[in-house]
Amino acid sequence: MPPPSEQESNIHSIGPGAPPSSVPGNGFAAITATLTHTPIPESEIIYTEDAATKVTDRIRRRCYNCYTSDTSTWRRSNLAVGKVLCNKCGLFERTHSRPRPEQFPHKRTSL
């Protein structure tokens, strides 16, 4: 049986269950160090209502009607072509053919 190579002896000396980043000289530690995600400051984030703009880490969508940036689904506006709407505003616009109001009128109570 031939003697084990230097890399094989390093793996066995560390242990067969060791993560790849702990094996010296394989380059995984350097790769994982460069792939760590640093949060982007809020001041550098740009919001857009344009449907054609590609969303990235620095560019996020915002509803054309209510200006929210958090929704389950983005919808395209039929009234303002090329703009995006949040799920609530998009469904309201599709069913009522008008933009969703900021506040709904109070319902009258029965006497």
PASEBA-1860 file (N, C-alpha, C; in nm, 3 decimals):
! residues 111
1> MPPPSEQE> 0.085/-0.117/0.000/0.000/0.000/0.000/0.089/0.124/0.000 ~ 0.067/0.217/-0.094/0.153/0.336/-0.100/0.125/0.430/0.016 ~ 0.223/0.512/0.055/0.201/0.609/0.164/0.101/0.716/0.121 ~ 0.020/0.768/0.216/-0.080/0.871/0.181/-0.013/1.001/0.139 ~ -0.080/1.074/0.050/-0.026/1.202/0.005/-0.035/1.302/0.121 ~ 0.027/1.419/0.104/0.029/1.520/0.211/-0.112/1.570/0.242 ~ -0.195/1.593/0.138/-0.331/1.643/0.160/-0.416/1.538/0.231 ~ -0.401/1.408/0.193/-0.477/1.303/0.259/-0.439/1.292/0.405
9> SNIHSIGP> -0.311/1.306/0.435/-0.269/1.297/0.575/-0.323/1.416/0.655 ~ -0.335/1.534/0.593/-0.394/1.649/0.662/-0.540/1.626/0.693 ~ -0.613/1.566/0.600/-0.755/1.540/0.621/-0.773/1.441/0.734 ~ -0.695/1.335/0.733/-0.711/1.234/0.837/-0.663/1.284/0.972 ~ -0.563/1.374/0.973/-0.518/1.425/1.101/-0.621/1.520/1.162 ~ -0.700/1.589/1.079/-0.805/1.677/1.129/-0.927/1.595/1.166 ~ -0.957/1.497/1.084/-1.072/1.410/1.110/-1.160/1.402/0.988 ~ -1.219/1.288/0.964/-1.300/1.273/0.843/-1.428/1.357/0.845
17> GAPPSSVP> -1.479/1.397/0.960/-1.601/1.475/0.968/-1.577/1.625/0.973 ~ -1.453/1.669/0.955/-1.421/1.811/0.965/-1.475/1.886/0.845 ~ -1.522/2.011/0.864/-1.570/2.090/0.751/-1.457/2.124/0.656 ~ -1.484/2.142/0.526/-1.378/2.171/0.429/-1.299/2.297/0.460 ~ -1.361/2.394/0.528/-1.288/2.519/0.557/-1.176/2.499/0.657 ~ -1.178/2.386/0.733/-1.073/2.364/0.831/-0.954/2.292/0.773 ~ -0.965/2.244/0.650/-0.854/2.175/0.586/-0.758/2.280/0.532 ~ -0.630/2.275/0.575/-0.537/2.378/0.531/-0.504/2.366/0.383
25> GNGFAAIT> -0.498/2.481/0.316/-0.453/2.486/0.180/-0.557/2.455/0.074 ~ -0.683/2.437/0.109/-0.780/2.405/0.004/-0.852/2.527/-0.050 ~ -0.839/2.644/0.010/-0.895/2.766/-0.044/-1.038/2.797/-0.003 ~ -1.107/2.706/0.065/-1.245/2.731/0.104/-1.257/2.845/0.205 ~ -1.162/2.857/0.295/-1.168/2.963/0.396/-1.162/3.100/0.331 ~ -1.079/3.114/0.229/-1.067/3.243/0.160/-1.195/3.276/0.084 ~ -1.257/3.174/0.023/-1.379/3.198/-0.054/-1.493/3.236/0.039 ~ -1.511/3.163/0.148/-1.622/3.194/0.238/-1.603/3.329/0.305
33> ATLTHTPI> -1.481/3.372/0.325/-1.457/3.503/0.385/-1.498/3.615/0.290 ~ -1.482/3.594/0.159/-1.517/3.699/0.064/-1.666/3.700/0.031 ~ -1.740/3.592/0.061/-1.882/3.585/0.028/-1.973/3.631/0.140 ~ -1.919/3.678/0.249/-2.005/3.724/0.358/-2.081/3.847/0.315 ~ -2.206/3.858/0.355/-2.295/3.966/0.312/-2.294/4.077/0.416 ~ -2.261/4.197/0.372/-2.267/4.312/0.462/-2.393/4.390/0.429 ~ -2.470/4.430/0.529/-2.594/4.505/0.501/-2.564/4.641/0.440 ~ -2.652/4.683/0.350/-2.638/4.813/0.284/-2.708/4.918/0.369
41> PESEIIYT> -2.643/5.031/0.396/-2.709/5.136/0.475/-2.835/5.185/0.407 ~ -2.936/5.220/0.486/-3.066/5.265/0.434/-3.051/5.388/0.346 ~ -2.950/5.471/0.371/-2.932/5.593/0.293/-2.888/5.564/0.149 ~ -2.832/5.445/0.124/-2.785/5.411/-0.010/-2.888/5.332/-0.091 ~ -3.004/5.300/-0.035/-3.107/5.225/-0.105/-3.195/5.321/-0.184 ~ -3.219/5.287/-0.309/-3.302/5.368/-0.399/-3.433/5.294/-0.421 ~ -3.546/5.364/-0.409/-3.677/5.305/-0.432/-3.730/5.351/-0.566 ~ -3.795/5.260/-0.639/-3.850/5.293/-0.770/-3.991/5.237/-0.785
49> EDAATKVT> -4.073/5.309/-0.859/-4.208/5.263/-0.891/-4.215/5.212/-1.034 ~ -4.104/5.215/-1.105/-4.100/5.177/-1.246/-4.094/5.026/-1.259 ~ -4.183/4.969/-1.340/-4.190/4.824/-1.356/-4.072/4.770/-1.437 ~ -4.012/4.852/-1.522/-3.904/4.806/-1.609/-3.768/4.802/-1.539 ~ -3.755/4.868/-1.426/-3.627/4.872/-1.355/-3.600/4.739/-1.287 ~ -3.479/4.688/-1.307/-3.440/4.562/-1.245/-3.410/4.585/-1.097 ~ -3.463/4.499/-1.012/-3.444/4.511/-0.867/-3.310/4.448/-0.828 ~ -3.230/4.522/-0.750/-3.102/4.473/-0.700/-3.096/4.495/-0.549
57> DRIRRRCY> -2.976/4.478/-0.492/-2.959/4.505/-0.349/-2.978/4.652/-0.317 ~ -2.941/4.739/-0.410/-2.950/4.883/-0.386/-3.079/4.945/-0.441 ~ -3.147/4.877/-0.531/-3.271/4.928/-0.591/-3.386/4.838/-0.549 ~ -3.486/4.895/-0.485/-3.602/4.820/-0.439/-3.729/4.883/-0.495 ~ -3.834/4.802/-0.502/-3.963/4.851/-0.553/-4.041/4.922/-0.444 ~ -4.126/5.014/-0.489/-4.216/5.086/-0.399/-4.348/5.104/-0.473 ~ -4.458/5.089/-0.401/-4.590/5.102/-0.461/-4.611/5.244/-0.512 ~ -4.660/5.256/-0.634/-4.685/5.386/-0.695/-4.799/5.460/-0.625
65> NCYTSDTS> -4.891/5.386/-0.562/-5.008/5.447/-0.502/-4.988/5.478/-0.352 ~ -4.946/5.379/-0.274/-4.938/5.398/-0.128/-4.794/5.405/-0.075 ~ -4.696/5.387/-0.161/-4.553/5.401/-0.129/-4.500/5.296/-0.032 ~ -4.566/5.182/-0.020/-4.511/5.075/0.064/-4.403/5.001/-0.014 ~ -4.308/4.945/0.057/-4.203/4.867/-0.009/-4.207/4.722/0.035 ~ -4.309/4.683/0.110/-4.321/4.546/0.160/-4.458/4.491/0.121 ~ -4.459/4.389/0.035/-4.584/4.327/-0.008/-4.557/4.183/-0.049 ~ -4.660/4.103/-0.050/-4.643/3.963/-0.090/-4.627/3.951/-0.242
73> TWRRSNLA> -4.693/4.038/-0.318/-4.690/4.031/-0.464/-4.692/4.172/-0.523 ~ -4.611/4.193/-0.625/-4.612/4.319/-0.697/-4.700/4.303/-0.820 ~ -4.780/4.405/-0.852/-4.870/4.402/-0.967/-4.845/4.524/-1.055 ~ -4.870/4.509/-1.184/-4.855/4.620/-1.278/-4.984/4.701/-1.281 ~ -4.970/4.830/-1.289/-5.086/4.919/-1.293/-5.142/4.928/-1.434 ~ -5.275/4.928/-1.446/-5.341/4.949/-1.575/-5.368/5.097/-1.598 ~ -5.385/5.173/-1.492/-5.414/5.316/-1.504/-5.287/5.397/-1.526 ~ -5.181/5.365/-1.454/-5.052/5.431/-1.470/-4.957/5.328/-1.534
81> VGKVLCNK> -4.956/5.325/-1.665/-4.881/5.222/-1.739/-4.732/5.232/-1.707 ~ -4.673/5.116/-1.679/-4.530/5.110/-1.649/-4.498/5.124/-1.502 ~ -4.598/5.139/-1.418/-4.577/5.153/-1.273/-4.616/5.024/-1.201 ~ -4.557/5.003/-1.083/-4.591/4.884/-1.004/-4.674/4.923/-0.883 ~ -4.758/4.831/-0.842/-4.845/4.851/-0.726/-4.826/4.734/-0.630 ~ -4.851/4.759/-0.502/-4.851/4.650/-0.405/-4.976/4.564/-0.430 ~ -4.986/4.452/-0.364/-5.097/4.361/-0.385/-5.231/4.427/-0.355 ~ -5.242/4.499/-0.244/-5.369/4.563/-0.206/-5.413/4.665/-0.310
89> CGLFERTH> -5.322/4.754/-0.349/-5.358/4.859/-0.446/-5.386/4.799/-0.583 ~ -5.312/4.696/-0.622/-5.333/4.634/-0.752/-5.467/4.565/-0.762 ~ -5.508/4.494/-0.657/-5.638/4.428/-0.658/-5.752/4.529/-0.655 ~ -5.736/4.636/-0.577/-5.839/4.739/-0.571/-5.854/4.807/-0.707 ~ -5.742/4.839/-0.772/-5.747/4.904/-0.903/-5.812/4.814/-1.007 ~ -5.783/4.685/-1.002/-5.841/4.595/-1.100/-5.992/4.579/-1.082 ~ -6.039/4.575/-0.958/-6.182/4.555/-0.935/-6.264/4.683/-0.945 ~ -6.206/4.799/-0.912/-6.282/4.924/-0.909/-6.245/5.023/-1.020
97> SRPRPEQF> -6.145/4.991/-1.098/-6.097/5.077/-1.209/-6.065/5.219/-1.163 ~ -6.009/5.230/-1.045/-5.961/5.358/-0.992/-5.856/5.328/-0.885 ~ -5.772/5.425/-0.852/-5.670/5.401/-0.750/-5.731/5.378/-0.612 ~ -5.665/5.300/-0.531/-5.710/5.273/-0.394/-5.691/5.400/-0.311 ~ -5.795/5.444/-0.239/-5.781/5.567/-0.158/-5.692/5.543/-0.036 ~ -5.635/5.651/0.015/-5.551/5.641/0.135/-5.633/5.599/0.255 ~ -5.752/5.659/0.270/-5.842/5.624/0.380/-5.981/5.602/0.322 ~ -6.046/5.501/0.373/-6.183/5.474/0.331/-6.279/5.552/0.419
105> PHKRTSL> -6.391/5.596/0.363/-6.489/5.669/0.446/-6.548/5.578/0.555 ~ -6.582/5.637/0.666/-6.640/5.561/0.776/-6.779/5.511/0.740 ~ -6.807/5.392/0.782/-6.942/5.338/0.758/-7.035/5.393/0.864 ~ -7.158/5.417/0.826/-7.257/5.463/0.921/-7.306/5.347/1.005 ~ -7.326/5.372/1.129/-7.379/5.268/1.216/-7.531/5.279/1.219 ~ -7.596/5.167/1.234/-7.743/5.170/1.241/-7.789/5.217/1.380 ~ -7.902/5.284/1.383/-7.953/5.338/1.508/-8.040/5.243/1.579
END
